[in-house]
Amino acid sequence: MIAKVPDYTRAEGIAIMMEHPVPGKGGRHRQTLSYGQPPNLKLSPRQALAREVKDVRNIYRRQGLYTPQIRWSLQQLIKLNKIYWSRIFDKREN
């Protein structure tokens, strides 16, 4: 979002906690498509959020861990981004 949204800082980012052993290997965070990759600047912030949420959902589903709590957390992630960054995630502008 830093490259797409004026005045955005990482401290303002809205996220969920995922398993990420340190030091170590494995963990769900490392399985995400975006881990260690530069952002795809061809995507709008709305598209990037949808892609990330779908990716996380698929990781938890593959592991048989997609629970109502995980679903709720992902819904909250979307909701909070839409509230806090309403001008960025407004459908009419993207």
PLY file of the C-alpha trace (Angstrom):
ply
format ascii 1.0
element vertex 94
property float x
property float y
property float z
element edge 93
property int vertex1
property int vertex2
end_header
0.00 0.00 0.00
2.94 2.32 0.58
3.47 2.68 -3.18
-0.24 3.19 -3.90
-1.60 5.22 -0.99
-0.28 8.68 -0.08
0.56 9.07 3.62
0.29 5.32 4.33
2.77 3.85 6.81
3.26 0.26 7.91
2.30 1.28 11.43
-1.19 2.01 10.08
-1.58 -1.33 8.33
-4.35 -3.67 9.43
-3.36 -7.33 9.64
-4.00 -10.65 11.34
-1.46 -12.72 13.23
-0.29 -15.89 11.50
2.10 -18.57 12.71
5.70 -17.60 11.89
8.40 -19.40 13.93
11.50 -17.30 14.55
14.13 -18.51 14.02
13.01 -21.40 11.95
11.32 -22.70 8.88
7.71 -23.30 8.09
4.78 -21.44 9.49
1.68 -20.24 7.70
2.99 -16.73 7.10
5.81 -18.10 4.96
3.25 -20.02 2.86
1.48 -16.86 1.68
1.93 -15.86 -1.95
3.22 -12.44 -0.95
5.78 -13.53 1.67
9.19 -12.17 0.70
7.85 -10.81 -2.60
7.57 -7.23 -3.80
3.99 -5.98 -4.08
2.16 -6.40 -7.37
1.62 -2.75 -8.26
-0.67 -3.70 -11.14
-3.35 -4.60 -8.57
-5.54 -2.00 -6.92
-5.46 -2.02 -3.09
-8.92 -3.62 -3.21
-7.70 -6.40 -5.53
-4.58 -6.94 -3.42
-6.63 -7.28 -0.23
-9.00 -9.76 -1.90
-6.05 -11.79 -3.19
-4.37 -11.88 0.22
-7.57 -12.87 2.04
-8.27 -15.65 -0.47
-4.70 -16.89 -0.12
-4.87 -17.01 3.69
-8.28 -18.71 3.58
-6.88 -21.38 1.24
-3.86 -22.01 3.50
-6.09 -22.62 6.52
-8.50 -24.78 4.47
-5.70 -26.99 3.12
-4.58 -27.63 6.68
-8.13 -28.33 7.90
-7.95 -25.32 10.22
-10.46 -22.96 8.61
-12.71 -22.37 11.61
-15.47 -19.85 12.29
-12.89 -17.86 14.28
-10.50 -17.65 11.29
-13.42 -16.70 9.01
-14.48 -13.98 11.46
-10.90 -12.67 11.67
-10.67 -12.39 7.89
-14.05 -10.64 7.74
-12.84 -8.18 10.38
-9.65 -7.60 8.40
-11.72 -6.63 5.36
-14.18 -4.56 7.40
-11.48 -2.59 9.23
-9.59 -1.88 6.01
-12.79 -0.61 4.39
-13.53 1.61 7.39
-10.02 2.96 8.02
-9.12 3.30 4.35
-12.60 4.04 2.99
-11.31 6.37 0.27
-9.02 3.61 -1.01
-11.47 0.70 -0.88
-14.54 2.51 -2.20
-15.86 0.40 -5.11
-16.82 3.46 -7.11
-13.24 4.73 -7.25
-11.50 1.42 -7.96
0 1
1 2
2 3
3 4
4 5
5 6
6 7
7 8
8 9
9 10
10 11
11 12
12 13
13 14
14 15
15 16
16 17
17 18
18 19
19 20
20 21
21 22
22 23
23 24
24 25
25 26
26 27
27 28
28 29
29 30
30 31
31 32
32 33
33 34
34 35
35 36
36 37
37 38
38 39
39 40
40 41
41 42
42 43
43 44
44 45
45 46
46 47
47 48
48 49
49 50
50 51
51 52
52 53
53 54
54 55
55 56
56 57
57 58
58 59
59 60
60 61
61 62
62 63
63 64
64 65
65 66
66 67
67 68
68 69
69 70
70 71
71 72
72 73
73 74
74 75
75 76
76 77
77 78
78 79
79 80
80 81
81 82
82 83
83 84
84 85
85 86
86 87
87 88
88 89
89 90
90 91
91 92
92 93
